[in-house]
Amino acid sequence: MKRLYRTVNDRKLAGVCGGLGDYFNIDPTLVRIIALIALIFGNIATVLAYVIGIFIIPNETDRRDG
């Protein structure tokens, strides 16, 4: 089962966009561009979602393979 994690290797700020890109199997740069466009158009929900993602989505190094 595929799980969502914040990336460690493909991290610019906190790894949220890198983790989303990995989870949805798309280029993380595309996720970052989409997030930036949403931020430019004044959607404060983008910032809120990113900050919530930092605290909710576990780090890639914290995963338990079992």
C-alpha positions as CSV (number, residue, x, y, z in Angstrom):
1,M,0.0,0.0,0.0
2,K,1.4,3.3,-1.1
3,R,1.7,6.0,1.7
4,L,2.2,9.7,1.6
5,Y,5.5,10.9,3.1
6,R,7.4,14.2,3.1
7,T,10.6,13.6,1.1
8,V,14.0,14.0,2.4
9,N,16.1,13.9,-0.8
10,D,13.8,16.1,-3.0
11,R,13.1,18.8,-0.4
12,K,13.1,22.5,-1.0
13,L,11.3,23.7,2.2
14,A,9.7,20.9,4.1
15,G,9.3,18.1,1.5
16,V,5.5,18.4,1.1
17,C,5.5,19.1,-2.6
18,G,8.2,16.4,-3.2
19,G,6.1,13.9,-1.3
20,L,3.0,14.7,-3.2
21,G,4.8,14.4,-6.5
22,D,6.2,11.0,-5.4
23,Y,2.8,9.8,-4.2
24,F,0.9,10.8,-7.3
25,N,3.8,9.7,-9.6
26,I,4.3,13.1,-11.1
27,D,7.3,15.5,-11.2
28,P,7.6,17.4,-7.9
29,T,8.6,20.5,-9.8
30,L,5.1,20.5,-11.4
31,V,3.5,20.3,-7.9
32,R,5.7,23.2,-6.8
33,I,4.6,25.3,-9.9
34,I,0.9,24.5,-9.2
35,A,1.3,25.5,-5.6
36,L,3.1,28.7,-6.6
37,I,0.4,29.6,-9.1
38,A,-2.3,29.0,-6.4
39,L,-0.3,31.2,-4.0
40,I,0.1,34.0,-6.6
41,F,-3.6,34.1,-7.2
42,G,-4.0,34.9,-3.5
43,N,-5.4,31.6,-2.3
44,I,-4.4,31.6,1.4
45,A,-5.7,28.0,1.6
46,T,-2.5,27.0,-0.3
47,V,-0.3,28.3,2.6
48,L,-2.6,26.8,5.1
49,A,-2.6,23.4,3.4
50,Y,1.2,23.4,3.2
51,V,1.6,24.3,6.8
52,I,-0.9,21.6,7.8
53,G,0.9,19.2,5.6
54,I,4.2,19.9,7.4
55,F,2.6,18.7,10.7
56,I,0.3,16.0,9.4
57,I,2.4,14.2,6.8
58,P,5.2,12.1,8.4
59,N,8.8,12.4,7.3
60,E,10.1,9.8,4.9
61,T,12.7,8.7,7.5
62,D,9.9,8.0,10.1
63,R,8.2,5.3,8.0
64,R,7.9,1.8,9.4
65,D,8.5,-0.9,6.8
66,G,6.8,-4.0,8.1
